């Protein structure tokens, strides 16, 4: 069955529902906040066709962007195969699947009538945050609200889509209520979702198999878009190729150039650096790929080619060598905006299509599969930089099998995410799925949208979802420069075949 999502948050954290400190709130009376700003709703919830119970629902900022009470859901699922226990301690939300739920008070009762009319209600929260959620032995990073009901009982409100993804629920949601089939699983029907505006949340998106070159689904795959820090995937490809060619080594010691040190002190700096200090290449690569350090990327570029300009020339040459389209254009090594050197300066940004990014990542993973040894790290200590860093990819925490690859954000690009996930196909072979999106408006959309793409990719890989109906055949493409086919699908197959032959 299909979980049909309607609208997601458009401006997370711009609306603070109640101005209270973060942490589990106390049961003391709080200032009244009008219900119209909280969009509270009591929603019927029927399990396996049984009598409907009430689930408290908070529509965050906009209607149908539903966050549901975990206690109400746990109460409604008591005694079913989807039952779970719920506990709050040490600042975390603990969910144990399969365990019985012990009511704490207030479950299934809904918001009081006066709340719907705008009266005061003790609903305490610091707004939507990534409070830690532990699901069995998994530590997850999903946006949620913490709350206290009028009886002083702590609760957590989680996006209904994220809840379905986490627990693999066959859940339907509409204004009439929620319907759950405990015998079913969460599935994605992209054809239906596309009709409902699923892709309106992003500029472009794609999901496919990096091992076969098959693209399962795509939205505006040939639209040139700013790619922000996902640029660093091309940067690391150039560095690794240069090391293999003997132009440098991964054991080199890099002298931090003045421009990288200056960038580290700017608003876009990530890891503090000083001009002239020494750093190892491998620490710089980890710093570039995990917390997305722009100064690490710049230090590597200058070390290899003497200047960022020379390295950018290398990046653009590499794009042509591996068969990327002319839409793939690089102005710098990290993905930040760059102003042209003119009186009326123009802000330019590295650009690419989703199809080009799929090709780049497939090439990177086939040529240097060990790159995922880095991008799958959640944390790392960079000894030569005296820094402890974390991975900025949320799906590394939320989705088993994810091994990278890169996040990116600028004002123009929006939030971008390129994700690689290892999974077994029907024949038992391990394949790498690639999902990418460009232009998400906030981190909540970015994480959930990509997870849904990966779920669809898994369905296709496992043979659970048939391919979409083929569109009308196009006229045959003529060969492009250097004998490369212009058709991106054929080009992907050609490059994969060449990689296998040279292995």
PEHUFEN-V588375 format. One record per pair of residues at least 4 apart in sequence whose C-alpha atoms are under 7 Angstrom apart, sorted by the first residue. I is the first residue (numbers start at 0). J is the second residue. If there is no record, write none. Layout:
# PEHUFEN-V588375
i:I j:J
i:I j:J
This chain:
# PEHUFEN-V588375
i:0 j:169
i:0 j:185
i:0 j:186
i:1 j:169
i:1 j:171
i:1 j:185
i:1 j:186
i:1 j:187
i:1 j:188
i:2 j:169
i:2 j:170
i:2 j:171
i:2 j:185
i:2 j:186
i:2 j:187
i:3 j:171
i:3 j:172
i:3 j:192
i:4 j:160
i:5 j:63
i:6 j:63
i:6 j:64
i:7 j:64
i:7 j:444
i:8 j:59
i:8 j:60
i:8 j:61
i:8 j:64
i:9 j:440
i:9 j:441
i:10 j:441
i:11 j:441
i:12 j:126
i:12 j:127
i:15 j:125
i:15 j:126
i:16 j:37
i:16 j:124
i:16 j:125
i:16 j:126
i:17 j:32
i:17 j:123
i:17 j:124
i:17 j:125
i:18 j:125
i:19 j:123
i:19 j:124
i:19 j:125
i:20 j:125
i:21 j:125
i:22 j:90
i:23 j:90
i:23 j:145
i:24 j:123
i:24 j:147
i:25 j:151
i:26 j:147
i:26 j:151
i:28 j:121
i:29 j:121
i:31 j:119
i:31 j:120
i:32 j:119
i:33 j:117
i:33 j:118
i:34 j:38
i:34 j:39
i:34 j:114
i:34 j:115
i:34 j:117
i:35 j:117
i:37 j:57
i:37 j:58
i:37 j:59
i:38 j:57
i:38 j:58
i:39 j:56
i:39 j:57
i:39 j:58
i:39 j:115
i:40 j:55
i:40 j:56
i:40 j:57
i:41 j:53
i:41 j:54
i:41 j:55
i:41 j:56
i:41 j:109
i:41 j:110
i:42 j:53
i:42 j:54
i:42 j:55
i:42 j:56
i:42 j:176
i:43 j:51
i:43 j:52
i:43 j:53
i:43 j:54
i:43 j:176
i:43 j:177
i:44 j:51
i:44 j:52
i:44 j:53
i:44 j:54
i:44 j:176
i:44 j:177
i:44 j:178
i:45 j:49
i:45 j:50
i:45 j:51
i:45 j:52
i:45 j:177
i:45 j:178
i:45 j:179
i:46 j:178
i:46 j:179
i:46 j:180
i:47 j:179
i:47 j:180
i:47 j:181
i:52 j:75
i:52 j:107
i:53 j:107
i:53 j:108
i:53 j:109
i:54 j:67
i:54 j:68
i:54 j:71
i:54 j:72
i:54 j:107
i:54 j:109
i:55 j:67
i:55 j:68
i:55 j:71
i:55 j:109
i:55 j:110
i:56 j:65
i:56 j:66
i:56 j:67
i:56 j:68
i:57 j:65
i:57 j:66
i:57 j:67
i:58 j:62
i:58 j:63
i:58 j:64
i:58 j:65
i:58 j:66
i:59 j:64
i:59 j:65
i:65 j:158
i:65 j:159
i:66 j:156
i:66 j:157
i:66 j:158
i:66 j:159
i:67 j:156
i:67 j:157
i:67 j:158
i:67 j:159
i:68 j:72
i:68 j:154
i:68 j:155
i:68 j:156
i:68 j:157
i:69 j:73
i:69 j:154
i:69 j:155
i:69 j:156
i:69 j:157
i:70 j:74
i:70 j:106
i:70 j:154
i:71 j:75
i:71 j:106
i:71 j:107
i:72 j:76
i:73 j:77
i:73 j:82
i:73 j:83
i:73 j:84
i:73 j:100
i:74 j:100
i:74 j:102
i:74 j:106
i:76 j:81
i:76 j:82
i:77 j:82
i:77 j:99
i:77 j:100
i:78 j:82
i:80 j:97
i:80 j:181
i:81 j:97
i:81 j:181
i:82 j:96
i:82 j:97
i:82 j:98
i:82 j:99
i:83 j:94
i:83 j:95
i:83 j:96
i:83 j:97
i:83 j:98
i:83 j:99
i:83 j:100
i:84 j:94
i:84 j:95
i:84 j:96
i:84 j:98
i:84 j:99
i:84 j:100
i:84 j:101
i:85 j:93
i:85 j:94
i:85 j:95
i:85 j:100
i:86 j:92
i:86 j:93
i:86 j:94
i:87 j:91
i:87 j:92
i:87 j:93
i:88 j:92
i:91 j:130
i:91 j:131
i:91 j:132
i:92 j:131
i:92 j:132
i:92 j:133
i:93 j:132
i:93 j:133
i:93 j:134
i:94 j:133
i:94 j:134
i:94 j:135
i:95 j:134
i:95 j:135
i:96 j:135
i:102 j:106
i:103 j:152
i:104 j:152
i:110 j:114
i:112 j:116
i:113 j:117
i:113 j:118
i:114 j:118
i:114 j:119
i:114 j:120
i:121 j:147
i:121 j:148
i:121 j:149
i:122 j:146
i:122 j:147
i:122 j:148
i:123 j:146
i:123 j:147
i:124 j:144
i:124 j:145
i:124 j:146
i:126 j:144
i:127 j:142
i:127 j:143
i:127 j:144
i:128 j:142
i:128 j:143
i:128 j:144
i:129 j:140
i:129 j:141
i:129 j:142
i:129 j:143
i:130 j:142
i:130 j:143
i:131 j:139
i:131 j:140
i:132 j:138
i:132 j:139
i:132 j:140
i:133 j:137
i:133 j:138
i:133 j:139
i:134 j:138
i:138 j:396
i:139 j:396
i:139 j:397
i:140 j:393
i:140 j:396
i:140 j:397
i:142 j:443
i:143 j:155
i:143 j:156
i:143 j:157
i:143 j:158
i:144 j:155
i:144 j:156
i:144 j:157
i:145 j:154
i:145 j:155
i:145 j:156
i:146 j:153
i:146 j:154
i:146 j:155
i:147 j:151
i:147 j:152
i:147 j:153
i:147 j:154
i:148 j:152
i:148 j:153
i:157 j:161
i:157 j:162
i:158 j:162
i:159 j:163
i:160 j:164
i:161 j:165
i:161 j:447
i:162 j:166
i:163 j:167
i:163 j:168
i:163 j:170
i:163 j:185
i:164 j:168
i:164 j:185
i:167 j:184
i:167 j:185
i:168 j:183
i:168 j:184
i:168 j:185
i:169 j:179
i:169 j:180
i:169 j:181
i:169 j:183
i:169 j:184
i:169 j:185
i:170 j:177
i:170 j:178
i:170 j:179
i:170 j:180
i:171 j:177
i:171 j:178
i:171 j:179
i:172 j:176
i:172 j:177
i:172 j:178
i:173 j:177
i:187 j:454
i:187 j:455
i:188 j:192
i:189 j:193
i:190 j:194
i:191 j:195
i:192 j:196
i:192 j:197
i:193 j:197
i:193 j:198
i:198 j:218
i:200 j:439
i:201 j:436
i:201 j:437
i:201 j:438
i:201 j:439
i:202 j:437
i:202 j:438
i:203 j:218
i:203 j:219
i:203 j:220
i:203 j:353
i:203 j:436
i:203 j:437
i:204 j:217
i:204 j:218
i:204 j:219
i:204 j:220
i:204 j:353
i:204 j:435
i:204 j:436
i:204 j:437
i:205 j:216
i:205 j:217
i:205 j:218
i:205 j:220
i:205 j:353
i:205 j:434
i:205 j:435
i:205 j:436
i:206 j:214
i:206 j:215
i:206 j:216
i:206 j:217
i:206 j:433
i:206 j:434
i:206 j:435
i:206 j:452
i:206 j:456
i:207 j:213
i:207 j:214
i:207 j:215
i:207 j:216
i:207 j:432
i:207 j:433
i:207 j:434
i:207 j:456
i:208 j:212
i:208 j:213
i:208 j:214
i:208 j:430
i:208 j:431
i:208 j:432
i:208 j:433
i:209 j:361
i:209 j:431
i:209 j:432
i:209 j:433
i:210 j:430
i:210 j:431
i:212 j:491
i:212 j:492
i:215 j:456
i:220 j:352
i:220 j:353
i:220 j:354
i:221 j:352
i:221 j:353
i:221 j:354
i:222 j:352
i:223 j:326
i:223 j:350
i:223 j:351
i:223 j:352
i:224 j:350
i:224 j:351
i:224 j:352
i:225 j:348
i:225 j:349
i:225 j:350
i:225 j:351
i:225 j:411
i:225 j:412
i:226 j:230
i:226 j:334
i:226 j:349
i:226 j:350
i:226 j:351
i:226 j:407
i:226 j:412
i:226 j:415
i:226 j:437
i:227 j:334
i:227 j:335
i:227 j:349
i:227 j:407
i:227 j:408
i:227 j:409
i:227 j:412
i:228 j:291
i:228 j:333
i:228 j:334
i:228 j:406
i:228 j:407
i:228 j:408
i:229 j:405
i:229 j:406
i:229 j:407
i:230 j:234
i:230 j:332
i:230 j:333
i:230 j:334
i:231 j:235
i:231 j:332
i:231 j:333
i:232 j:236
i:233 j:237
i:233 j:314
i:234 j:238
i:234 j:332
i:235 j:239
i:236 j:240
i:236 j:363
i:237 j:241
i:237 j:314
i:238 j:242
i:239 j:243
i:240 j:244
i:241 j:245
i:241 j:246
i:241 j:247
i:242 j:246
i:242 j:247
i:242 j:248
i:242 j:249
i:247 j:251
i:247 j:303
i:249 j:280
i:249 j:281
i:250 j:279
i:250 j:280
i:251 j:279
i:251 j:280
i:252 j:277
i:252 j:278
i:252 j:279
i:252 j:280
i:253 j:277
i:253 j:278
i:253 j:279
i:253 j:280
i:253 j:302
i:254 j:275
i:254 j:276
i:254 j:277
i:254 j:278
i:255 j:259
i:255 j:260
i:255 j:273
i:255 j:274
i:255 j:275
i:255 j:276
i:255 j:277
i:255 j:298
i:256 j:260
i:256 j:274
i:256 j:275
i:256 j:298
i:257 j:261
i:257 j:274
i:258 j:262
i:259 j:263
i:259 j:294
i:259 j:297
i:259 j:298
i:260 j:264
i:260 j:272
i:260 j:273
i:260 j:274
i:260 j:294
i:261 j:265
i:262 j:267
i:262 j:268
i:262 j:294
i:263 j:268
i:263 j:269
i:263 j:270
i:263 j:271
i:263 j:272
i:263 j:294
i:264 j:268
i:264 j:271
i:268 j:292
i:268 j:293
i:268 j:294
i:269 j:292
i:270 j:292
i:278 j:383
i:278 j:384
i:279 j:283
i:279 j:383
i:280 j:284
i:281 j:285
i:282 j:286
i:282 j:381
i:282 j:383
i:283 j:287
i:283 j:295
i:284 j:288
i:285 j:289
i:285 j:373
i:286 j:290
i:286 j:291
i:286 j:292
i:286 j:295
i:287 j:291
i:287 j:292
i:287 j:293
i:287 j:295
i:287 j:296
i:288 j:374
i:288 j:405
i:289 j:374
i:289 j:389
i:289 j:390
i:289 j:391
i:290 j:388
i:290 j:389
i:290 j:390
i:290 j:391
i:292 j:296
i:293 j:297
i:293 j:333
i:294 j:298
i:295 j:299
i:296 j:300
i:296 j:332
i:296 j:333
i:297 j:301
i:297 j:307
i:297 j:332
i:298 j:302
i:299 j:303
i:300 j:304
i:300 j:306
i:300 j:307
i:300 j:310
i:300 j:332
i:301 j:305
i:301 j:306
i:301 j:307
i:304 j:309
i:304 j:310
i:306 j:310
i:307 j:311
i:307 j:331
i:308 j:312
i:309 j:313
i:310 j:314
i:311 j:315
i:311 j:329
i:311 j:330
i:311 j:331
i:311 j:332
i:312 j:316
i:313 j:317
i:314 j:318
i:314 j:329
i:315 j:319
i:315 j:328
i:315 j:329
i:316 j:320
i:317 j:321
i:318 j:322
i:318 j:323
i:318 j:327
i:319 j:323
i:323 j:327
i:323 j:355
i:324 j:355
i:326 j:350
i:326 j:351
i:326 j:352
i:327 j:350
i:327 j:351
i:327 j:352
i:328 j:349
i:328 j:350
i:328 j:351
i:329 j:349
i:329 j:350
i:330 j:348
i:330 j:349
i:334 j:348
i:334 j:349
i:335 j:348
i:336 j:346
i:336 j:347
i:336 j:348
i:337 j:346
i:337 j:347
i:337 j:348
i:338 j:344
i:338 j:345
i:338 j:346
i:338 j:347
i:339 j:344
i:339 j:345
i:339 j:346
i:340 j:344
i:351 j:355
i:351 j:356
i:352 j:356
i:353 j:357
i:354 j:358
i:355 j:359
i:356 j:360
i:357 j:361
i:358 j:362
i:358 j:491
i:359 j:363
i:360 j:364
i:361 j:365
i:362 j:366
i:363 j:367
i:364 j:368
i:370 j:374
i:371 j:375
i:371 j:402
i:371 j:403
i:372 j:376
i:374 j:402
i:374 j:403
i:374 j:404
i:375 j:395
i:375 j:402
i:375 j:403
i:376 j:390
i:377 j:389
i:377 j:390
i:378 j:388
i:378 j:389
i:378 j:390
i:379 j:387
i:379 j:388
i:379 j:389
i:380 j:386
i:380 j:387
i:380 j:388
i:381 j:385
i:381 j:386
i:381 j:387
i:382 j:386
i:391 j:406
i:392 j:405
i:392 j:406
i:393 j:397
i:393 j:446
i:394 j:398
i:394 j:401
i:394 j:446
i:395 j:401
i:395 j:402
i:395 j:403
i:400 j:420
i:400 j:421
i:400 j:422
i:401 j:419
i:401 j:420
i:401 j:421
i:402 j:419
i:402 j:420
i:403 j:418
i:403 j:419
i:404 j:417
i:404 j:418
i:404 j:419
i:405 j:416
i:405 j:417
i:405 j:418
i:406 j:415
i:406 j:416
i:406 j:417
i:407 j:414
i:407 j:415
i:407 j:416
i:408 j:412
i:408 j:413
i:408 j:414
i:408 j:415
i:409 j:413
i:412 j:437
i:412 j:438
i:413 j:437
i:413 j:438
i:413 j:439
i:413 j:440
i:414 j:437
i:414 j:438
i:414 j:439
i:414 j:440
i:414 j:441
i:414 j:442
i:414 j:445
i:415 j:436
i:415 j:437
i:415 j:438
i:415 j:439
i:415 j:445
i:416 j:435
i:416 j:436
i:416 j:437
i:416 j:445
i:417 j:434
i:417 j:435
i:417 j:436
i:418 j:433
i:418 j:434
i:418 j:435
i:419 j:431
i:419 j:432
i:419 j:433
i:419 j:434
i:420 j:431
i:420 j:432
i:420 j:433
i:421 j:429
i:421 j:430
i:421 j:431
i:421 j:432
i:422 j:429
i:422 j:430
i:422 j:431
i:423 j:427
i:423 j:428
i:423 j:429
i:423 j:430
i:424 j:428
i:424 j:429
i:424 j:430
i:424 j:460
i:424 j:461
i:425 j:461
i:432 j:456
i:434 j:449
i:434 j:452
i:434 j:453
i:435 j:449
i:436 j:449
i:439 j:444
i:439 j:445
i:440 j:444
i:441 j:445
i:442 j:446
i:443 j:447
i:444 j:448
i:445 j:449
i:446 j:450
i:447 j:451
i:448 j:452
i:449 j:453
i:450 j:454
i:451 j:455
i:452 j:456
i:453 j:457
i:454 j:458
i:455 j:459
i:456 j:460
i:457 j:461
i:458 j:462
i:458 j:463
i:458 j:464
i:459 j:463
i:459 j:464
i:459 j:465
i:476 j:485
i:476 j:486
i:477 j:484
i:477 j:485
i:478 j:482
i:478 j:483
i:478 j:484
i:478 j:485
i:479 j:483
i:479 j:484
i:479 j:485
i:483 j:490
i:484 j:489
i:484 j:490
i:486 j:490
i:487 j:491
i:488 j:492
i:489 j:493
i:490 j:494
i:491 j:495
i:492 j:496
i:493 j:497
i:494 j:498
i:495 j:499
i:496 j:500
i:497 j:501
i:498 j:502
